[in-house]
Amino acid sequence: MPPTLVMNLAHVAPSDPNLSLVLKVLPALVVILITAAICGRLAQLVMQPRVLGEMVAGVLLGPTLFGWLFPGAQATLFPPEVRPVLYVLSTIGLTLYMFLVGAGLDHTAGTPGEARKASVLAASGILPSLLLGAGAGLVLYDLLSRPEVPPLQFALFVGGALSLTAFPMLARILYERGLENSPLGRLSLLGASIDDALAWCLLAVLTAMHLGDGPAGALPTVVLTALFAIVMLKVVAPLLRPMGDSVARTGRLGPTGMYVVILVPLAAGWMTDWIGVYSVFGGFFAGLAMPRNPEFRQVLHGRMMEVVSTLLLPVFFTFSGLNTQLGGITGGAMVLAFLLILAAGFAGKYFGCSLAMRGLGFSWRESYAVGGLMNARGLMILIFINIGLAQQMITTELFSMLVLVAVLTTAAALPLYKLALPERLEPTTKAEAPAERPVEVPSSSP
């Protein structure tokens, strides 16, 4: 969009401040959606998930490219008064997205001993990454940390960010290949969901510690968060079961049901924001409290995911991109710091999960395939580090490095999987198809 057109649109109705704000926000949304659609399509053309293109689109609209080439146009398109609106839209989008992720999780074991094996895989995915990432954080503390953040808290944040797995992306790849009911697929999905749940719990504790002046000050926030989770899972969840039974009988979610599934995550997000652990946790627990009927999850996904992923998530990617300054990763010290963080994250996930799968009896090909998938961080790490940036736990330099880690590990996931487990070898790993195909968990793109 030409800068003069943006400027004219921004000044059509200066006498009405509300209309003036609308005329500034709408052009920004149009540019965001067009850029996300183009980059998403380009990503698909090179056999990458669409969400990767949308992530890159957000970075390109920030100071890294658009702001570098056309600083005046970017300042006009994303003026200071528009950014809070983008922040609100992205927060609503993240809360609803994490709600859909939570609603799509299924921790039930299909075979005896599967839960134990999934726990082994989850531990192998989170512990090496957490330890290596924390070690890298301690080494880089003086270079990258904010002075008011203690070294241990900074190190655990870096380790926690690197221990995440892009659960929805992993699920999408396995479903597309019909491997979701194979031993490899079920273990991967269970292990990734446990990984992410533990990482979110760690972030909740770190946020509480940061806002509460240390472990003692964080105790009320941790207690309130635990109480909130218990209420959602033990009180709210039973109240919602009749809605799931109704959808299972009729196959549709009526207007009243839609009000419920919108209000519950937004109210839960408001409660967790009030507690002090960010709204995405409320959305996630609201999703866990939803009925577990496969029919309900399928209808919920079909009604909400396209709007959330097409309209709201690109806004979040752009808001992240506006805070990403890859130009700041210059000079020998910064480049070495980035390479250390990337190596710690990659080695911890890839080799940790691969060795665990091999120890559980899978072939080396299957093991390395799972290691590649579990190493993708996708949207999950972006949510994680945006919370850290909003709470002033990390610097913009570290934020930019972790955004780049998210893009590179997500881009490498599918090639690593195909290299280890070519399509001609996949049928040997598939289990017999069940009588009824389970519902897909939410993905970050429809």
C-alpha positions in Angstrom: 0.0 0.0 0.0 1.5 3.4 -1.0 2.5 5.6 2.0 0.4 8.5 0.7 -2.7 6.4 0.5 -2.2 5.2 4.1 -1.7 8.8 5.2 -4.9 9.9 3.5 -6.9 7.1 5.0 -5.5 8.0 8.4 -6.7 11.6 8.2 -10.2 11.3 6.6 -12.1 12.1 9.8 -9.9 13.9 12.3 -12.9 15.4 14.1 -14.1 11.9 15.2 -11.2 10.2 17.1 -13.0 6.8 17.1 -13.5 6.8 13.3 -10.0 8.1 12.9 -8.6 5.2 14.9 -10.7 2.7 12.8 -9.3 4.3 9.6 -5.8 3.6 10.9 -6.4 0.1 12.2 -8.2 -1.3 9.1 -5.4 -0.6 6.6 -3.0 -2.2 9.0 -5.2 -5.3 9.2 -5.6 -5.4 5.4 -1.8 -5.3 4.9 -1.3 -7.9 7.6 -3.7 -10.4 6.1 -2.5 -9.9 2.5 1.1 -10.4 3.6 0.2 -13.5 5.7 -1.8 -15.0 2.8 1.1 -14.5 0.3 3.8 -15.8 2.6 1.6 -18.7 3.8 1.1 -19.7 0.2 4.8 -19.5 -0.7 5.6 -21.7 2.3 3.2 -24.3 1.1 4.8 -24.2 -2.4 8.1 -25.2 -0.8 6.4 -28.0 1.2 6.4 -26.1 4.5 3.4 -25.6 6.8 1.4 -22.4 6.1 2.1 -21.2 9.7 5.8 -20.9 8.9 5.0 -18.4 6.1 2.8 -16.5 8.4 5.5 -16.3 11.0 8.0 -15.0 8.4 5.4 -12.5 7.2 5.2 -11.0 10.7 9.0 -10.6 10.8 9.1 -9.0 7.4 6.5 -6.4 8.4 8.7 -5.4 11.3 11.8 -3.3 11.3 13.9 -6.1 9.8 12.7 -5.5 6.3 9.6 -3.3 5.8 10.8 -0.8 8.5 14.3 -0.9 7.0 13.3 -0.3 3.4 10.4 2.0 4.0 10.6 3.4 7.5 8.2 6.2 6.8 5.5 3.9 5.4 5.9 1.5 8.3 5.6 4.3 10.9 2.4 5.5 9.1 0.9 2.0 8.8 1.7 1.0 12.4 1.6 4.2 14.4 1.8 4.1 18.2 -2.0 4.4 18.6 -2.6 1.3 16.4 -0.2 -1.0 18.3 -2.4 -1.3 21.4 -5.3 -2.4 19.2 -3.1 -5.0 17.6 -2.0 -6.2 21.0 -5.6 -6.6 22.2 -6.6 -8.5 19.0 -3.5 -10.7 19.3 -4.2 -11.4 23.0 -7.8 -12.5 22.2 -6.5 -14.6 19.3 -3.9 -16.3 21.5 -6.4 -17.0 24.3 -8.8 -18.6 21.9 -6.0 -20.5 20.1 -4.7 -22.0 23.3 -8.3 -22.8 24.2 -8.6 -24.8 21.0 -5.3 -26.5 21.7 -6.4 -27.4 25.2 -9.8 -28.7 23.9 -8.0 -30.9 21.4 -5.6 -32.6 23.8 -6.2 -36.3 24.5 -4.0 -37.7 27.2 -5.7 -41.1 27.3 -3.4 -44.1 26.6 -4.4 -46.5 23.9 -2.3 -49.5 25.0 -1.0 -50.7 28.3 2.3 -49.0 29.2 1.8 -46.2 26.6 1.5 -43.5 29.3 4.8 -44.6 30.8 6.5 -44.5 27.4 5.1 -41.1 26.6 6.3 -39.8 29.9 9.8 -41.1 29.0 9.7 -39.4 25.7 8.4 -36.2 27.3 11.2 -36.2 29.8 13.8 -36.8 27.1 12.3 -33.8 25.2 12.1 -31.3 28.0 15.0 -32.1 30.4 18.0 -32.0 28.0 16.6 -28.8 26.3 15.9 -27.2 29.7 19.4 -28.0 31.0 21.3 -27.0 27.9 19.2 -23.9 27.4 19.6 -22.9 31.1 23.4 -23.5 30.8 23.4 -21.3 27.7 21.4 -18.7 29.6 23.9 -18.6 32.4 26.8 -18.2 30.0 25.0 -15.4 28.2 23.5 -13.7 31.2 25.8 -10.7 31.2 25.3 -10.2 27.5 21.6 -10.7 27.0 19.8 -10.3 30.3 18.0 -7.4 31.9 19.8 -6.3 35.0 16.8 -6.7 37.3 16.2 -10.3 36.3 18.1 -12.8 38.5 20.5 -15.2 36.7 18.5 -18.4 37.7 15.2 -16.9 36.4 16.8 -15.8 33.2 18.5 -19.2 32.6 15.2 -21.1 33.3 13.3 -18.8 30.9 15.8 -19.6 28.1 15.6 -23.3 28.9 11.9 -23.3 29.1 11.5 -21.6 25.8 13.8 -24.2 24.1 12.0 -27.1 25.7 8.7 -26.4 23.9 7.4 -28.4 21.0 5.0 -27.2 18.3 2.3 -29.7 19.3 -0.4 -28.6 16.8 2.1 -28.8 13.9 3.4 -32.2 14.9 -0.2 -33.4 15.1 -1.0 -32.1 11.7 1.9 -33.9 10.1 1.0 -37.2 11.7 -2.7 -36.9 10.7 -1.8 -36.1 7.1 0.3 -39.2 6.9 -2.2 -41.4 8.7 0.3 -42.2 11.5 -1.7 -40.7 14.4 -2.9 -44.2 15.6 0.5 -45.9 15.1 2.7 -46.4 18.2 5.0 -43.8 16.8 2.2 -41.3 16.3 0.5 -41.8 19.6 3.7 -41.6 21.6 4.8 -38.4 19.8 1.4 -36.7 20.4 1.3 -37.7 24.1 4.9 -36.8 24.7 4.6 -33.4 23.0 1.4 -32.5 24.9 3.1 -33.3 28.2 6.2 -31.3 27.2 4.1 -28.2 26.4 2.0 -28.5 29.6 5.2 -28.7 31.7 6.7 -25.7 29.9 3.6 -23.6 30.4 3.6 -24.5 34.1 7.3 -23.4 34.3 6.4 -20.1 32.6 3.6 -19.5 35.1 6.0 -20.0 38.0 8.6 -17.7 36.4 6.0 -15.0 35.7 4.8 -15.3 39.3 8.3 -15.0 40.6 9.1 -12.0 38.4 6.0 -10.1 39.4 6.1 -11.2 43.0 9.7 -10.3 43.8 11.1 -13.8 44.2 9.8 -17.3 45.2 8.2 -16.0 48.4 6.3 -13.2 46.7 5.2 -15.6 43.9 3.5 -18.0 46.4 0.1 -16.3 46.3 0.1 -16.3 42.5 1.1 -19.9 42.3 -1.6 -20.9 44.9 -4.3 -18.9 43.0 -3.2 -20.4 39.7 -3.4 -24.0 41.1 -6.8 -23.2 42.7 -8.0 -21.8 39.3 -6.9 -25.0 37.5 -8.7 -27.2 40.1 -11.9 -25.2 39.8 -11.8 -25.4 36.0 -11.1 -29.1 35.8 -13.2 -30.2 38.8 -16.1 -27.8 38.9 -16.5 -26.2 35.4 -15.7 -29.3 33.4 -18.6 -31.4 34.8 -21.0 -28.5 34.2 -20.0 -28.5 30.6 -20.4 -32.2 29.9 -24.2 -32.0 29.0 -23.2 -29.6 26.2 -20.8 -32.2 24.8 -23.5 -34.9 25.1 -25.9 -32.7 23.2 -23.5 -32.0 20.4 -22.7 -35.8 20.2 -26.5 -36.5 19.8 -27.4 -33.7 17.3 -24.0 -33.1 15.6 -24.3 -29.3 15.9 -23.4 -26.6 18.3 -26.2 -24.1 18.6 -26.1 -20.3 19.4 -26.2 -20.9 23.1 -23.3 -23.3 22.9 -21.3 -20.8 20.9 -21.8 -18.2 23.5 -20.5 -20.6 26.1 -17.4 -21.7 24.2 -16.5 -18.0 23.6 -17.3 -16.7 27.1 -15.6 -19.5 29.0 -12.1 -19.0 27.6 -12.3 -15.2 27.6 -13.5 -15.2 31.2 -10.8 -17.7 32.1 -8.2 -15.5 30.4 -9.5 -12.4 32.3 -9.2 -14.4 35.6 -5.6 -15.5 35.0 -4.6 -12.0 33.9 -6.0 -10.8 37.2 -4.1 -13.5 39.0 -0.9 -12.5 37.2 0.0 -15.4 34.9 -1.3 -14.1 31.5 -4.5 -14.9 29.7 -3.2 -17.7 27.5 -3.1 -19.9 30.6 -6.8 -19.3 31.2 -7.6 -20.1 27.7 -5.6 -23.3 27.9 -7.3 -24.5 31.1 -10.7 -23.5 29.6 -9.9 -25.9 26.7 -9.0 -28.7 29.1 -12.3 -28.2 30.8 -14.3 -28.6 27.6 -16.2 -31.9 27.0 -14.0 -34.7 25.6 -16.6 -36.1 23.2 -14.9 -36.5 19.8 -18.0 -35.1 18.0 -17.9 -31.9 20.2 -14.2 -31.4 19.5 -14.7 -31.8 15.8 -17.6 -29.3 15.7 -15.7 -26.8 17.9 -12.6 -27.0 15.8 -14.6 -26.5 12.6 -16.5 -23.5 13.9 -13.6 -21.6 15.5 -10.2 -22.5 14.1 -10.5 -20.9 10.7 -11.5 -17.5 12.1 -8.8 -17.6 14.8 -6.0 -18.8 12.5 -6.9 -16.6 9.5 -7.7 -13.3 11.3 -6.3 -13.2 14.7 -3.0 -15.2 14.6 -1.5 -13.2 11.7 -2.1 -10.1 13.9 -0.1 -11.8 16.6 2.7 -12.7 14.2 2.9 -9.1 13.1 2.9 -7.8 16.6 5.8 -10.1 17.3 7.5 -9.0 14.2 7.2 -5.3 15.2 9.3 -6.3 18.3 11.8 -8.3 16.3 15.0 -6.6 15.2 17.2 -9.1 13.5 19.6 -6.3 12.7 20.4 -6.2 16.4 22.0 -9.7 16.1 25.2 -8.3 14.6 28.8 -8.5 15.7 30.8 -11.5 16.7 29.5 -11.8 20.3 25.8 -11.6 19.3 26.2 -14.1 16.5 28.0 -16.5 18.7 25.3 -16.1 21.4 22.6 -16.9 18.8 24.5 -20.0 17.6 24.9 -21.2 21.1 21.2 -20.9 21.9 20.2 -22.5 18.6 22.7 -25.4 19.2 21.4 -25.9 22.7 17.8 -26.0 21.6 18.4 -28.3 18.6 20.7 -30.8 20.3 18.5 -31.1 23.4 15.3 -31.9 21.6 16.6 -33.8 18.5 19.1 -36.1 20.2 17.2 -36.4 23.5 14.0 -37.5 21.8 15.7 -39.7 19.2 17.7 -41.6 21.8 14.6 -42.0 24.0 12.6 -43.4 21.1 15.4 -45.8 20.2 15.5 -46.9 23.9 11.7 -47.6 23.7 12.3 -50.1 20.9 11.7 -48.0 17.7 14.1 -48.2 14.7 16.7 -45.5 14.2 14.7 -44.1 11.3 11.6 -43.8 13.3 13.5 -42.3 16.3 15.2 -39.6 14.2 11.9 -38.8 12.5 10.3 -38.2 15.9 13.3 -36.2 17.0 12.9 -33.9 14.0 9.2 -33.3 14.6 9.7 -32.7 18.4 12.4 -30.2 17.6 9.9 -27.8 15.9 8.8 -25.0 18.1 6.5 -23.0 15.9 3.8 -20.8 17.4 4.3 -22.2 20.9 7.7 -20.5 21.5 6.4 -17.3 20.0 3.6 -17.2 22.6 6.1 -18.1 25.4 8.6 -15.4 24.5 6.0 -12.7 23.9 4.8 -13.2 27.5 8.4 -12.9 28.6 8.9 -9.7 26.6 5.6 -8.2 27.9 6.5 -9.0 31.5 10.0 -7.5 30.9 11.8 -10.7 31.7 13.9 -10.7 28.5 15.5 -8.1 26.2 14.5 -7.4 22.6 17.9 -8.9 21.5 17.1 -12.3 23.1 13.5 -12.0 21.8 14.8 -11.6 18.3 17.2 -14.5 18.6 14.4 -16.8 19.9 12.1 -15.7 17.1 14.8 -16.8 14.6 15.2 -20.1 16.5 11.4 -20.6 16.1 11.6 -20.0 12.4 14.6 -22.2 11.8 13.5 -25.2 13.9 10.0 -25.1 12.4 11.4 -25.0 8.9 13.7 -27.9 9.6 11.1 -30.2 11.1 9.5 -31.6 8.0 12.8 -32.0 6.0 14.3 -33.9 9.0 11.3 -36.1 9.2 11.3 -37.0 5.5 15.0 -37.5 5.5 14.8 -40.0 8.3 11.5 -41.6 7.3 10.8 -41.4 3.5 7.2 -41.9 2.4 8.0 -45.3 0.9 8.9 -46.5 4.4 5.9 -45.0 6.3 3.4 -47.8 5.6 5.6 -50.2 7.6 5.1 -48.0 10.7 1.3 -47.6 10.4 -1.1 -49.4 12.7 -4.3 -50.8 11.4 -6.9 -48.1 10.8 -9.5 -47.9 13.6 -13.2 -48.1 12.9 -13.7 -44.4 13.5 -11.0 -41.8 12.8 -10.4 -39.6 15.8 -10.9 -35.9 15.7 -8.0 -33.7 14.6 -6.4 -31.5 17.2 -6.3 -27.9 16.3 -3.5 -26.7 14.0 -2.2 -23.3 13.6 -3.6 -23.2 10.0 -6.8 -24.8 8.7 
